[in-house]
């Protein structure tokens, strides 16, 4: 297993290093927001379960409404300007929260709107980002590159929540969001250092948007390796957001945990994620790409059923262990799923295929948040969390018997001729 210092020393490509640095900074800020935003809603508006569900849904609704269109834009042009624009836009939107809160003019409806716009920019950034990486990194190195990028995500999860909890206690939740806004500006500065210039898209008449969207959907869901992973991701995301919508309320009101303790528990997940990110390459070499992907999906899906069982003085420890185990499994499986999409889908359609995948897998997030919030209101937080935990544990059923289990390396998932043909231009 490598260590973080070794990982950074081995990065020789300046452009990829700049992209990696941008992600690392941005992830720390975003994880501060993960803790600060729901606590700000509770502190400023005394938000209840249904309002917390709406807040989470506002952030993820753009994944359902906007991702397919974003995929068309991404495949029609260069990706780096889109990444820069998304970073700058998110800096402005997140910065509006503390400014308007301190001015006394922020309403919860305004918070929903800010989160909605910021979520749309995140959709654009994330969809473009996954399509941009293969232009900087050769195919044989994608597993290594994605493991390093996953390390930056995991590092953000490790440093962000604990830092967020400390900042919230010192400054209050709204002011802590200033650090997330600043992180997007720093990320944009790193992106400006990238010197690689993408080639312009191949000339040719543009078809109707619906035809291009259909082309990307066929490339993703017509692929026998990508399809079951997409279904697993959709199930996992629905129930994870179901849980997330009411977890903070349960931790604060039922368990009596402080913001600092909640941040520390989230950091336990990040410790597991960091270890997972560092172990990816070693696990794949020893066990094979497909078996590692499936096994870590199972590891990521099962431990949160322990949340509603936690009580008393041991509750923080139980929650920390559950999130630690999930963090390890999620770091590995998420990185492997990205690599699978980048390899299994033809390059000319990767932006739209990734958009179709994310529309399904992320489009369920607002539905999960709304369902969790409403069910928490109807039957109580603890029973609702039990429902969410059981549903989450069933997510890997989609991949257990799929062809993914036979993949020794990611390269084995390269599309067959028949699968490439589904992305040929329509007349």
Protein Blocks (a to p, Z undefined) as FASTA:
>chain_A
ZZfklmmmmpmblklmmmmmmmmmmmmmmmmmmmmmmmmmmmmnopafklmmmmmmmmmm
mmmmmmmmmmmmmmmmcfklmmmmmmmmmmmmmmmmmmmmmnopacfklmmmmmmmmmmm
mmmmmmmmmmmmmmmpcfklmmmmmmmmmmmmmmmmmmmmmmmmmmmmmnojklmmmmmm
mmmmmmmmmmmmpmbdcddddedddddfklmmmmmmmmmmmpmklmmmmmmmmmmmmmmm
mmmmmmmmmmmmmnopafklmmmmmmmmmmmmmmmmmmmmmmmmmnopklmmmmmmmmmm
mmmmmmmmggcjklmmmmmmmmmmmmmmmmmmmmmmmmmmmmmpcfklmmmmmmmmmmmm
mmmmmmmmmmmmmmmmmnojklmmmmmmmmmmmmmmmmmmgmklmpmbfklmpccfklmm
mmgccZZ
